[in-house]
Amino acid sequence: MKRSIKSLVEFTMGAIDGEIGKVKEFYFDDNAWTIRYLIIETGSWLFGRKVLISPEALLTPNWKKESFPVNLTQEQIKNSPDIDTEKPVSRQEEIKLTNHYAWANYWGGGFYGGGMSIPLYQAVRKEEDYTPVEHPEDNPHLRSTEQIKGYAIHATDDEIGEVEDFIVDDSSWKLAFLVVDTGHWFPGKKVLISPAWIKAIKWENSKVIVNVSVNRIKRSPEYDPTQAVNEVYEVNLRDYYGRLTNE
């Protein structure tokens, strides 16, 4: 099922032996447009520290109770690498996480890696074996969903709105759509934009450039945040963009 990221914030995360904390935001990989970590703000038991949890650790969510159970213990989380979520997350820090939890790394294959699953002892590399090439300080493709909110959407011929939310597939954790608020241009209308239609993202200028005209976005099927993104709506949306030419 597809759900809005906003609806998942404040979900409770529970370890095998007790509550961990609340979901505050998500980190996604802007290459694959897939959620890589849930950022959890722990309660008083861990002094409110924020920790990163991979979707790999999730068990079956309890949607009615708004809870994400995980196959981890509080002790494992307590002893996990302390990562400052206010700063860019380095690949070295991610390697520490995968080694600590025995998670498969997504950048080399395995879970959500885009390739075939490989044995865990191959997927998890030692920190000293990793040699950064272009970006030694941080992983340039790991982005916060909270950070992207408010980014301006630029169509082929003009600005059209701003990023308000994301729609995620809760089975694959892939981001299926960006929710765009066109309030200043078309009051009250919200629309969905697929990552496939994004031409470029100007991170330094907080802009998302899409290969779609203003008129096409203006006339696209409206998104209602109170309704689930069902298969019928998604087919209608893709049919709409698929059958029109640039205007």
N, C-alpha and C positions, 0 to 999 in steps of 0.2 A: 504493500500500500504506500501511497505517496502522502507525506505529511509536511507541514511547514516547520522550519527550524524553530521559529518563534514559539510554536506550540509545545516544543520539547524542552525549552528552557525552564528550569526549576523542577524538572523531574528528579525524583530521589534515586540515588544509586546505592544499592545494597550489596555488601560483601557476603561471603558465606556465613560469617559470624557476627554481622552487625551492620549498621548503616554507615556509609562512607561520607555522603554529603549530597549536594545539589548540583545539577548540571547548570553551568553558567554560559558557555559558548562552545563552539566547535572549531577545530582546525581542519581545513581541507587542502588537498593537493590540487593546485591549479593546472597541472598537466592532465590529470585523469578526472578532475572534478569529482573527487571522492572524499568523503569524510575519513580522516586518519585518526583523529583523537577527539574525545569528549573532554572538556575541561571541567573538572569537578572541584567545587569549593567545599572543603571538608568542614565538619562541624567542630565543636569544642574539643573533641577527642584528639584532634590533630592540629589544634590551634588555628583553624581556618585556613590552613595551607591549601594551595591549589595543586591538583595533581592531574596528569594526563593519563587517560584510559583509552586503549584501542578498542574499536568495535569488535575485535577478535575475542575480547574477554566477555562480551555480552552473552547472557543466557536469554531465554524467551522473555521479552518485555511484558510487563503487566500494564497494558494501555489504560485500563479502567482506573487503576490505582496510581497511574503516572509514575511508574517505577521501573528502573533498569537494574535487574539483578546481574551480578557478574561472578565468574568462577575464580574469585580471588579472596584472600583473607585480609583482615585489617592489618595483620602483621606484615604481609607482603607490601601493602600500600604504604605503611608507615616507614618501611625500610627502602622504599623506591627512591631513585635519584631525585633530588630536589631541584626542579627546573623552574626558573623564573618566567612565568607566562606573560609578563609585561615586556619581555624582550624577545627578539627572534630566536626560534629554537634551532640550535645547531644540529648538524647531522651526527656529530659526536655524542650529543645528549640523547638523540634518538637511539643510537646504538647502545648506550647505557640502558635505556628503557627496554629494548628488545632482549638484551642479555639478562636483565633482572627478571623479567616476566616470562622469558623463553617464547616471545612472540616472533613470528616470521616477519622479516622486514619487507615492506611493500615496495621498496625501490629496487630490490634485486630479484623479485619473483615471489611466489607463495601467496599468502592471503592478500587479496586485492592488488596483487602486483602486476596484473595484466597478462600473466603467463601461466604456465602449468605449475601446480604445486610442487615444491621441492622439499627434500628432507630438512628438518629443522636444523640439524647440525651444519647443513650447507647454507641455510638461509640466514642464520645469525652469525655475523662475523665478529671477530674480536675487535675492540676499539682500536688497538694499535695497528690492525691490518688495514684500516681505512685511511686512504690518502685523499684529502679534499683537493679538487682540481681548480674550479673557478670561483667558488664562494666559500672560503675557509671559515667565515664568521657565522653563517647561518644557512638554513635551507631556504633558498629563494622561492621555492614553490609551495611552501607551507603557509597558508593564509588563514586569518581568523574571520569567521562569518560575521562577527560583530564589527570588525574593522571595515569590511566592505559595505556595510549598510550606509546609505547616504551617498555612495558613489553616483556621479551623474551618468545617465545613459545618453549617448550620442548616436543618433540614427545617421543614415548616409547624408541627410540634408539639414539636420538641425538637432538641437537637444530636445529630449522628449520626456524625461522623468528622472527618477533616482531609485536605486536599489533599496527596497524596504525589507525583503525577507528572501528565503530560499525554500524550494520544495525538494525534499529528499526522499529517495526510495528506501523504505525501512528494511528491505531485505538485502540490498546490495550496498547501501549507504552512499550511493552515487547521487550527486546533486542534479536533479532533472531539469529544474527551472530556476531562474531568478524572478522574484516578484518585483514588478516595477510600479511605483506610484507615479501616476501622471497628473497628480493634483493641480500643479501650477499651469498645466497646459489643457487638460481635459478634466475638470473638477470631478472628483469622486471616482474616477475610473482607475482600476488596477489591472494590469495585464501580465502575462507570463512571457519570458524570453528564454529560449533554450541556450545553453552554453555553446551549442553547435553553431549558433548564429553570431557568436562573438568574433569580431575581426581582430581586436586587440584590447588589452587593458593597460592603461597608462597609470601605473601604480603611483608614480611621483605626482600626478595631477588629479588623482582620484576620479578617473574617467573610465567608463566601459563603452567601447565603440562597437556597434553592431551593424551588420551588413543588411539592414532593413530600413526602408524609408519611414518617415514620420507618418505618412498617410496609411501605410500598411499596419503600423502599430496602432494608430488611432481607430482603425476599423476592425481590429482583431477581436476575437471572443473575449469578453470581459471575465476577469477572475473574481470570484466571490470568496473571500477569506473564511466565511462561515460554512462553506461547502467543501467537501473533499474533492481532490483532483481525481476524478474517476476516468475509466477507460474511454467512455463516450466523449467527455470533454477533451481529453488528450488527443483523440483521433480527429475531432473537429478542429482543434488548434493546428495540428500538423497538416491536415488537409487544406486549411485556410492559407497557411504560408506556402504550402507546396504548389497550389494552383495559381497563385498570383505572380505577376512579373513586377519588376521594380517600377515604381511610379514616381 
